[in-house]
């Protein structure tokens, strides 16, 4: 069974493709503009799996070019839609770029589902849709809050676009996966988080400080109402997230869904602060980090972590890898990188 993976050379997309091939689940076709990734990722996937993924380097906001993929691959039975801009801080600086890219790409994906009779869709969402919450952990019934940044708002709008779409196209079954903070790398150390831009997420900044590519880490905010004043997040290994996408697609194909619009949180169920993550990194690697305490960053919420019981009960999914696994694999990837 053939699946189209949009944003397939990105961080989570590439690990999902690897997981599919290693588990012999589905045949992936990859499309990515490589604006925030690199086409070399296809080579890394092949080095790890021995399989050369069909790859189309194009922006799916270009509907004509995007639709040509479906003309060439008429046996695609599902789409996993990762393609989106995702930087919190950049979205605050460039909101219109985020609305244009993230929503136009989703519109084209939904139109493709209709035009080419694609019955299964998984949408890459985010815990950012919850905003600042009063009660932790959050579950799927937690209402969406006021978005702290345009990136989060595009995910909220995207979910609503899909919800309304499925009301008039009930033949299309959709799973929304709201995941928390992906970290780590493939266990081989040959594929991990990579972007030609300066990293914005905590783990790649930590590893690049550790190896000397970045001078120091800035802890954005130490006066939040948390146990040590720094932000608390729910970190989850990227390979566990990849596994969830496969289980979600099987869930749809096997028609185990009750509704044609299903939502699942993906998280570990506990939170760790920025300062605690620094401590874990130092313990696992034996490397002391250079960091400084800074002001709060626009778009950040103080704390968020997940109740993922629904994913366990209906998808049969839970986290397999520990925080130490996340740090160890990310550090291995950083040491193996040639660029």
N, C-alpha and C positions, 0 to 999 in steps of 0.2 A: 504494500500500500504506500502510495507516494504522497508526501507532504511538502508544501512550500513553506520555507522558513524565511520570513522577511527580517532584515537586520541580522542575517545569519553569520556574518563575520564579526559581529559584536561580541561582547563578553558573555552574556547569558546565551545568546543564539548559538555561538560556536560550541559551547559546552553541551547544549541540548542536542546539536547535531552529532557530536562525539558519543553522547550517551545512547542515542538512537542506533548508531552503527555498532557500538560495542555490545549492546543488548540485542542486536538484530531485530530492532523494532522500527519498522517503517523504512522507506527510502527517501532521504531528504533531497530537496532541490533548494538552493540558496540564492537569495537576492539581497544585495546591499549596495548602497551608494559609496560606501567606504569613506564618507566624510568624517566619521568619528571612529573609524577602524582602519584596517589595512587588508588588501587582497591577499597578503602573505598568510593570513589566517587559514585560507583554504589549503595551503601547503602544510601548515602545522597539523590540520585535521588529518590530512593524508599520511603524514609521518606517524601519527599516533594510531590511526585505524587501518591504514593500508587501502582506504577507499577514497577515490577522487570525486568529490561532490560536484555535481553540475552547478555552475556558478554564473550569475548574471550581475554584472557591475552596472547598476543603474539606480536612479532615484524613483521609488514607486509613486511619488507625486506626479511623475510623468505617466499619465494613464495609458497612453497608447503603447509606450514601451513596456509597461508593466503587464498589460493585457496580452502582449505577444507571447509572454511566458506560458500562459494558459493555452494558447493556440498550439504551442509546441509540445506541451505536456498535458494532453487531454485527460489523463488518468489521475490527476491530483484529486484526492478525496478530503483534504483538510489543509487549513492554513494556521500556522502559529505566527502571530504578528508581534514581533519585537521592535520593528523599526520605529525609532522616535529619538528626539533629542531628550536628554535626561539630566542635565546639570541644573541644580537648584539655583546657584548663584548666577549662572549665565541667563537663566530664564527671567530672573529679576531685571537683568541689564537689557535683555533683548526679547521682550515678551511677544512682540508680533511675529518674530521668527519662529517661536515655539508654537504659537497658535496655528500659523500657516503650515508648518511642516507636520506637526503631530496630528492635526485634524484632517488635513488634506490627504495624507497617506492612509488614514483610517477610512475616510470616505471611499477612496479607491479600492481598498480591500473589501469593504462591504458591497460595493457595486460589482466587484469581481465575483463574490460569492453568489450574487443574484444572476449575473450574466452567464456564468459558467457552471452553475448548479453545484457549487461547493457546499456540502452539507454540514461541515464541521469547522469551527473556528475557536481558537484559543487566543485571548487578548492579554497581553502583558500589561498589567496594571501595577499599582503600588500602594503601600500603606500610607503614602502621602495624601491619599484621598480622604483620610480621616481627620486631617488637620490636628489641632490641639484637642486632646480628649480629656474628659473629666474622670473617666474610670478606666483602669487598666486591669487585665489585658483587654485589648479590643477583639471583638469577634465580628462576624459578617453582619450582625444586626446593629452594630454600632453605627449611628448615622454619620454621613459625610459632614465634615465641619467646614468652616470657612477656610479656603485654601491659603496657605502661607506664601505661595509663589505661583507664577504662571505654569510651571511644569506640572504641579499638582492639579491645577485647574484643568489642564488639558486631559489629564487622566480622568477626572470627574466627568468632564464633558464627553470624553470618549466612551465611558461606560454608559452614559445616558443615550448617546447616539446608537449604541449597540442594542440597548434595551428597546428603544422605539423601533429599530430595524427589525428585531425578532418578532415584534407584535404584528407586523404586516408581512413578514417572511418566516412563518413558523417552521418551514422546512429546514431552516438553518439553525443548528444547535450550537450554543456558545458557552464556553467556560471562561469566566474572568478569574485570573489569578492575581491576587493582591499580595505581592511579596514584600518582605521587609528588607533587610540590608544584605545583599549578596556579597560574599567575600570568598577568598581562597582561589585555588587553581586546580587544574587536572592533576591527578596524583603523580603523573609522569614528570611534572614540572615543565612540560613542553607547550602548554597553552594556559593563558591566564588573562587578567585584566590588562587591556592595552588601549591607548588612544594617542593619536598624534598631538592632542592638546595636553596642557598641563593637567595632571590628575586633580579631581575634585573630591573623590571619595576617600574615606579615612585609611583603609588598608593599603592601597597603592602609595599613598603619601608616606605612611609609616615605613613601608619596605624601601621606598626610594630614599628616605632620610637614612635608614639603616645602612644602605649600600653606598651612600655618599652622593647620589644624584641630586638630592635636594638638601639644602643647608640645614633646615630645621623644620619641625612640625609646629604649627600654631594650633593650640586648643581654643576653639572659638566659643568663648563663654565659660565662665567658672562660677557664675552666680545664679544658675538655674535652681529651681526647687527640686533638686535630686540629692542623692546620698553624698556625692562629693562635689556638687556644683556644676559638673559637666554634663553634656547631653547623654541620654541613655537611648540605645537602639537595640533592636533584636537582630543579631547577626546570624546568617544562615549560609552554609557552604553552597557554592554555585553548582556543584554536581548534584546536591540534593534538590535544588530548584529545577535543574534539568530533568531529573527523574520525575518530578511532579508534573512537568509538561507532558511527558510520555504517558503517565498514568491518567492524566486528564483527557488526553486524546483517546485512549482506550475506553475510558468511561463513556465518552460520547459515541464512539463507534459501536460499542456493545449495548448502547441504548439503556444504560443504567441511570441516566438522568431523569428526574421527575419533571422538571421545567426545561424549556428550551433556552433558558438564561440562568446559568448557575454561577455562584460566586464562592470562592474559597480563599481564605487567608493561608499564607505560607510563612511560618516562622518557627522559632525554637520554643516559644512560650516563656522566655525569660529575657531580661535586658541586661546589657553591660554598658558601662559608661566609657567615654573616650579615655579617661585616665586609667580605668581598669584595663582597657584594651592595650594601652601602652605597657602596662605591667605584664600582661600575658605575653606580649611579643618579646619583651626582654627576658622573661623566664624561659620561653621555648627556644629562642635563638641564641641567647647569651650575649646579645648585642645591646649596648646602652644607647638610648635614643636622645638626641638633642631636640628639646621642645621648649616652647614658651607659652605662657598663658595670655590669651588675647581677648578682645571684645566679642560680643555675640555677633553671629553672622545672619544677615537678612535671609528669611525663608526657613530657618531652622525651628523645629518644635522642641520643647524640653525633653520629652520622653515618650516613647511608644514601643510597645511589644505586643505579641500576638497570642490569641487563643486559636490554635489550629486544629481543634478537635474535629471539626467538620471534615477537613481534608483526610484525617485519619479514618474516620468512620465511613466516608463515602468513596474516597479514592484509594484507601489503603496506604496512605503516604504519611511518613514522618521523617524527622531528621535522623540521619545515620551517622553524621560526622560531628566531631566535637569542635570546640573553639580552638583547641590545640591543633587539630587537623587543619583548620582553616588557616591559622597562622603559619604552620609548617609548610603547607602547599604553596601559599602565597610567597613565602620567603624563598622556596626552591625555585619557583618561577622567576622571581626577581634575579636570582643568582645565575639562572640559565639564559636570561635574555641577552641577545647580541646587539641590542639597539637601545 
